[in-house]
């Protein structure tokens, strides 16, 4: 009987040791950036350590820029790019009284999804694309402003200040 109790205790101890070791090893996850839309994404990371650098961070800043639209005289000014409150990869572009958002879709490009904005006192639709040459600090936004049947093709090009 003693031999049976000893074998049972030994089996229970081994089972407990196995459960504990599996629990310990499975909780040792590799830490790093787990967001694939970050510059420092680590595909090996299993636990986010808070170090992610979103792609959108590269775009944020103030640019000495020129806005050019069909039928208008080009205008110089500052393009200010900030993060929108609607999402980490959503940016707000402001050039004088022109304000619209764009979503960062790659490390160097944005999509300006169709949106209705107030521009020069009227409701207009804006849509387009943009890109960033981070090495040169240059941004380009190509978009269409439309109101009814009138479309104006515009671009804003700028250099980071």
ABEGO torsion letter per residue (X at the ends): XAAAAAAAAAAAAAAAAAAAAAAAAAABBBBEBABAABAABBAABABBAGABBBAAAAABEBBBBBBBBBGBBBBBEBBBBBBBAAEAABBBBBBEABBBBBBBABAABBBBBBBBBBBGGBBBBBBEBBBBBAAAGBBBBBBBBBBEABBBBBBBBBBBX
